[in-house]
């Protein structure tokens, strides 16, 4: 007899890609930093070393082959991302919630930290990166720049040539001018009228002019000018989004402004005009953040379904990298596809995702419910609840049901793997297979020599189990 080996647990991936803004296919993913290939969509490097979630990544302004990363573990790391090697680790000693770098601030970075002794209050501080030999150094020389800032990386932006920094929170905007040591504060009305909601959601600064763009909860975009003066400031308004503006980004030359939100549409504004705009629609899921490449040739959007979309400067889709979709409720449980060894579970609503643990990427998504999902609270919609594979993985059984608790609408579907299509094709649909919820199902655990050997058993809350077999289409029964 052979004694069973010890169980070994290996982390393969699946972390969200939206821990921080992507910097031209360098992105934070859990406590790792990932480097992707634009041409092949492959993960080139996985840089690990942080002991907690990575909250910010920025290229080193003095050397674009190097990358800074910040983490909740209280450290800032400097990487050679071409080789995936950590160069320095600076211990700050408190949680770091966001990271910013400036070309004019050599040997320093800016981070957002919790304010000591106060709950849910944050500060923007400047961290002096100590010079010295060795990899592990102290980074505890902090100087406060702004108080009462938001905790999100999207709530702070640095202005033209690092002359000032802007922070937004609730309905308040503050601008701090470094040379003059001047702080100007501006506030919008808190009163919500006719669907209007002035709360700030994000902020960016024009790269060459003194112009601040802010996104708001009601879908408006405001362009602020003359904010050097507390009373003479002006702003103009752009409006297309029907809900919160989730992020903004200026092009490298500043002639275009990109915006995104829950509509899954990337909007490109020209010359600060509501009339001149272009759209890239049907991007699949809400846009959480937008980044531009350093040469302006590509832009990158991160989506709520844990996906990166790469877009050309002419607003044409190029490629996408899909991570593990974090479903609201994994009703199917975790199942392994015998054919590909992929992990199979609920993906986007009504879909089944096949996720490779080896490459930490989604292989493909299968639309099971085959109905348009409507993003509206309170609607009773059908969703995928049960999955089972045959022994070789050539057959797939799925159960979908409506969200009605008392009288659910049930469908049992059988899918056959089509070699030419390289996907599962619907073979059989059975309406109301049981009189109540299906609690479990499985195929007979043996090789399928033919359709006559395929047997599926289902059990339900109607206190019945049923045995299903394949028959010819011509059979009247």
Order of alpha helices (4+ residues) and beta strands (2+ residues): beta-beta-beta-beta-beta-beta-beta-beta-beta-beta-beta-beta-beta-beta-beta-beta-beta-beta-beta-beta-beta-beta-beta-beta-beta-beta-beta-beta-beta-beta-beta-beta-beta-beta-beta-beta-beta-beta-beta
